[in-house]
Amino acid sequence: MTQWGEYCGTIQWSVVQCVRNNVGLLFVMLAQLFASFMNVAVKLLGQLEPPVPALELMIVSMAIAFICCEIFMIAAKVPYPFLGPKGVRPLLACRGVAGFFGVFGIYYALQYLPLGDVTVLTFVGPIFTGIAGRLFLGETYSKREALASFCSLFGVVLIARPPFLFESARDPEFEEPVVNAATTFASVFTQLQILRLVLIMCISVIAIRAIGTRAHAMHSTAYFSLSCVVVSMIGLFLSGEPIIYPTQWQWNVLLLLIGVLNFAAQMYLTMGLQRETAARGTIGVYVQVIFADVLDVSFFKTVPNLLSFLGTGIIMTCAIYIVVSQHHLSPV
């Protein structure tokens, strides 16, 4: 009985140490869970009539996130709740603006490319981010982290099955229609634009790492949310799109839910990246594909095929491998 107690105590100690060593990575994974639920809410909102324009959705949801950030900082008496610490304000602004253009670029790309193509091209980001962290911040980017990133990307390919790689395997019955069908030139141009936007998103992550703990996570989230609100309002004004007013109570509930989930996702993402290197932290982003698959089955009764299960297994294996691997956080 004593030996069994010692064995259980050893396991408990190992689990606690594993969690302590991977708090940042686990925060990033938790952020992906909130982001996946947010995407479900966005999809449900899109099924209501009339549909909400992307810019208007971003304005309202990000405004809710910004208000949540400010309420938290004022209640917790965080110094400089509106502008942030003086020494890092340019970096906070860079994080906010780069984050906006990265997110809006995905909305733009979905108008011209299938979801699978956009997903795969977007998930190239963690690889570039790890390299950028190594070059600009002097952070470690080990071979196992690079291998895990490439293997996870391969898992994403198997799950998303982008048409540019799986053209012959597409099922026309379930093929997602592409809005405003683009020419071949436009599709290639859009793919290049996505890669450029992936690099912009890398800048956002590198800015968070460069800020480190010199600013509260809420400062970074507030700057990002406010940047999205301001630029989206300008974009909505210039585009001349009409503002859609709610006609159903479900519209209000879903929009509020999207704002709160977005706030939670950005908060935990920032907290995670403050504690992990850029390379190791962004590997946690890949688990969003797993959460998305599970939620698709739960809410939309979508049945994944064998390739999806294989891709999920690869991503889970890589995530577990990185979690149990010993690491040393590079100073920022």
C-alpha positions in Angstrom: 0.0 0.0 0.0 2.9 2.3 0.8 4.5 1.6 -2.6 1.2 2.3 -4.3 1.0 5.6 -2.5 4.5 6.6 -3.4 3.8 5.6 -7.1 0.6 7.8 -7.1 2.6 10.6 -5.5 5.3 10.4 -8.1 2.7 10.5 -10.9 1.0 13.5 -9.3 4.3 15.3 -8.9 5.2 14.6 -12.6 1.9 15.9 -13.8 2.2 19.1 -11.7 5.7 19.7 -13.0 4.6 19.1 -16.6 1.8 21.6 -16.2 4.1 24.2 -14.6 6.7 23.7 -17.4 4.0 24.2 -20.1 1.7 26.9 -18.7 2.3 29.1 -21.7 1.7 26.4 -24.2 -1.4 25.2 -22.4 -2.7 28.8 -22.4 -2.2 29.0 -26.2 -4.1 25.7 -26.6 -6.9 27.0 -24.3 -7.1 30.1 -26.5 -7.7 27.9 -29.5 -10.6 26.2 -27.7 -12.2 29.6 -27.2 -11.4 30.6 -30.8 -13.1 27.5 -32.1 -16.2 28.1 -30.1 -16.2 31.7 -31.4 -16.0 30.4 -35.0 -19.0 28.2 -34.3 -20.9 31.2 -33.1 -19.8 33.2 -36.2 -21.0 30.3 -38.4 -24.4 30.2 -36.6 -24.7 34.0 -36.9 -24.1 33.7 -40.6 -27.1 31.5 -41.0 -29.4 34.2 -39.7 -31.1 36.7 -42.1 -29.9 39.3 -42.9 -26.2 38.3 -42.9 -23.8 40.5 -41.0 -20.9 42.1 -43.0 -17.5 41.0 -41.8 -16.4 44.5 -41.0 -19.5 45.2 -38.9 -19.0 41.9 -37.1 -15.4 42.8 -36.3 -16.4 46.2 -35.1 -19.0 45.0 -32.6 -17.1 41.9 -31.4 -13.8 43.8 -30.9 -15.6 46.7 -29.2 -17.0 44.2 -26.7 -13.5 42.7 -26.2 -12.0 46.2 -25.7 -14.6 47.1 -23.1 -13.9 43.8 -21.2 -10.2 44.6 -21.2 -10.7 48.1 -19.8 -13.1 46.9 -17.2 -10.7 44.2 -16.1 -7.7 46.6 -15.9 -9.6 49.3 -14.0 -11.1 46.8 -11.6 -7.6 45.1 -11.0 -6.0 48.6 -10.8 -3.5 47.8 -13.6 -1.3 50.9 -14.2 -1.9 52.8 -17.4 -5.1 51.0 -18.4 -5.7 53.0 -21.6 -2.3 53.7 -23.2 -0.1 51.1 -21.6 3.4 51.5 -20.1 5.3 54.3 -21.9 8.3 52.2 -23.0 6.3 49.7 -25.0 3.5 51.7 -26.6 5.0 51.6 -30.1 5.2 47.8 -29.8 1.6 47.6 -28.5 0.5 49.7 -31.5 2.5 47.4 -33.8 0.9 44.3 -32.3 -2.6 45.8 -32.7 -2.3 47.0 -36.3 -0.5 43.9 -37.5 -3.0 41.7 -35.8 -5.9 43.4 -37.5 -4.5 43.1 -41.0 -3.7 39.5 -40.4 -7.2 38.6 -39.2 -9.0 40.7 -41.9 -6.8 39.2 -44.5 -8.3 35.8 -43.7 -11.8 37.2 -44.2 -10.7 38.6 -47.5 -9.1 35.4 -48.7 -12.2 33.3 -47.9 -14.1 35.3 -50.6 -11.8 33.9 -53.3 -10.4 30.6 -52.0 -11.9 27.5 -50.5 -11.7 27.1 -46.7 -9.1 24.2 -47.0 -6.7 26.3 -49.0 -6.9 29.3 -46.6 -6.5 27.0 -43.6 -3.4 25.3 -44.8 -1.7 28.6 -46.0 -2.6 30.2 -42.7 -1.0 27.4 -40.7 2.3 28.0 -42.4 2.5 30.9 -39.9 4.0 29.1 -36.9 6.9 27.9 -39.0 7.7 31.5 -40.1 7.1 32.7 -36.5 9.7 30.3 -35.1 12.3 31.4 -37.6 11.5 35.1 -36.9 11.8 34.6 -33.2 15.2 33.0 -33.7 16.4 35.8 -36.0 15.0 38.9 -34.3 14.8 37.9 -30.6 17.5 35.3 -30.3 15.1 32.7 -29.1 15.7 29.0 -29.3 14.2 27.1 -32.3 15.2 23.5 -31.8 15.1 20.8 -34.4 12.3 19.0 -32.5 10.2 22.2 -32.5 10.7 22.6 -36.3 9.9 18.9 -36.9 6.8 19.2 -34.8 5.7 22.3 -36.7 6.1 20.6 -40.1 4.4 17.4 -39.0 1.5 19.4 -37.5 1.2 21.3 -40.8 1.0 18.0 -42.6 -1.8 17.0 -40.2 -3.6 20.2 -41.1 -3.3 19.3 -44.8 -4.8 15.9 -44.2 -7.8 17.5 -42.3 -8.4 20.5 -44.5 -7.6 18.7 -47.8 -7.0 21.9 -49.8 -8.3 21.6 -53.4 -4.9 22.7 -54.8 -3.5 19.5 -53.4 -6.5 17.2 -53.4 -8.2 18.3 -56.6 -9.0 14.7 -57.7 -10.3 13.7 -54.2 -12.9 16.5 -53.9 -16.5 15.5 -53.4 -18.6 17.9 -55.5 -21.6 17.2 -53.2 -19.8 18.6 -50.2 -17.6 21.1 -51.9 -17.8 24.5 -50.3 -18.8 27.1 -52.9 -16.4 30.0 -53.5 -18.0 33.4 -53.3 -17.2 35.6 -56.3 -15.5 32.8 -58.3 -12.1 34.0 -59.1 -9.9 33.4 -62.2 -6.8 31.4 -61.9 -4.7 34.6 -61.8 -6.9 36.0 -59.0 -6.5 32.8 -57.0 -2.8 32.7 -57.3 -2.7 36.4 -56.4 -4.8 35.8 -53.3 -2.6 32.9 -52.2 0.4 35.2 -52.4 -1.5 37.8 -50.4 -2.2 35.2 -47.7 1.5 34.4 -47.4 2.2 38.1 -47.1 -0.5 38.4 -44.4 1.0 35.4 -42.6 4.2 37.3 -42.3 2.2 40.3 -40.9 0.7 37.9 -38.3 4.2 36.8 -37.5 5.0 40.5 -36.7 2.1 40.5 -34.3 3.4 37.5 -32.4 7.0 38.8 -32.4 5.7 42.1 -31.0 4.0 40.2 -28.1 7.2 38.4 -27.4 9.2 41.6 -27.6 6.8 43.3 -25.1 7.1 40.3 -22.8 5.9 41.0 -19.2 6.7 44.8 -19.5 3.0 45.3 -20.2 -0.1 43.4 -18.9 -1.7 40.9 -21.3 -4.8 43.1 -21.2 -2.8 46.0 -22.7 -1.9 43.9 -25.7 -5.5 42.6 -26.1 -6.9 46.1 -25.7 -4.6 47.6 -28.4 -5.5 44.8 -30.8 -9.2 45.2 -30.2 -9.1 49.0 -30.5 -7.1 48.8 -33.7 -9.6 46.4 -35.2 -12.5 48.7 -34.2 -10.9 51.9 -35.6 -9.6 50.4 -38.9 -12.9 48.4 -39.5 -15.0 51.6 -39.0 -12.8 53.3 -41.6 -13.1 50.4 -43.9 -16.9 50.1 -43.5 -17.3 53.9 -44.2 -15.1 53.7 -47.3 -16.8 50.6 -48.6 -20.3 52.0 -48.3 -21.7 48.8 -47.0 -25.0 49.2 -45.2 -25.1 48.7 -41.5 -27.3 45.7 -40.5 -29.5 46.2 -37.5 -30.6 43.2 -35.4 -34.0 41.8 -36.2 -33.9 38.7 -34.0 -32.9 38.1 -30.4 -30.5 35.3 -31.4 -28.5 37.9 -33.3 -27.8 39.9 -30.1 -27.0 36.7 -28.1 -24.6 35.4 -30.7 -22.9 38.7 -31.2 -22.3 39.1 -27.4 -21.1 35.6 -27.2 -18.6 36.2 -30.1 -17.3 39.3 -28.3 -16.7 37.5 -25.0 -15.2 34.4 -26.6 -12.9 36.6 -28.7 -11.8 38.4 -25.5 -11.0 35.1 -23.8 -9.2 33.8 -26.8 -7.0 36.9 -27.2 -6.3 37.1 -23.5 -5.1 33.5 -23.2 -3.1 33.7 -26.4 -1.3 36.8 -25.2 -0.7 35.3 -21.7 0.6 32.1 -23.4 3.0 33.9 -25.8 4.4 36.0 -22.9 5.5 32.8 -21.2 6.7 30.8 -24.2 9.2 31.3 -27.1 7.5 32.2 -30.4 8.4 28.8 -31.9 7.1 26.7 -29.0 4.1 28.9 -28.3 2.7 28.9 -31.8 2.8 25.1 -32.1 -0.2 25.2 -29.8 -2.1 27.0 -32.5 -2.4 23.7 -34.5 -4.8 22.1 -31.9 -7.5 24.6 -33.2 -8.0 22.2 -36.1 -8.8 19.4 -33.7 -11.2 21.5 -31.7 -12.8 22.7 -35.0 -13.4 19.0 -36.1 -14.9 18.1 -32.8 -17.2 21.1 -32.8 -18.2 20.5 -36.4 -19.4 17.0 -35.4 -21.2 18.3 -32.3 -23.0 21.3 -33.8 -23.2 20.6 -37.5 -23.2 16.8 -37.6 -20.2 16.8 -40.0 -18.6 13.3 -40.1 -14.8 13.4 -40.5 -13.2 10.9 -42.8 -10.2 8.6 -42.3 -7.7 11.4 -43.4 -9.2 13.7 -40.8 -8.6 11.1 -38.1 -5.1 10.6 -39.3 -4.3 14.3 -39.3 -5.8 14.7 -35.9 -3.7 11.9 -34.5 -0.5 13.5 -36.0 -1.3 16.9 -34.5 -2.1 15.4 -31.1 1.1 13.4 -31.2 3.2 16.5 -32.0 1.4 18.5 -29.3 2.1 15.8 -26.6 5.7 15.5 -27.8 6.3 19.2 -27.4 4.5 19.3 -24.0 6.6 16.5 -22.5 9.9 17.8 -24.0 12.1 19.7 -21.6 12.7 23.3 -22.6 14.3 26.5 -21.4 12.6 29.8 -22.0 14.8 32.3 -23.7 14.9 35.7 -22.1 13.2 38.5 -24.1 
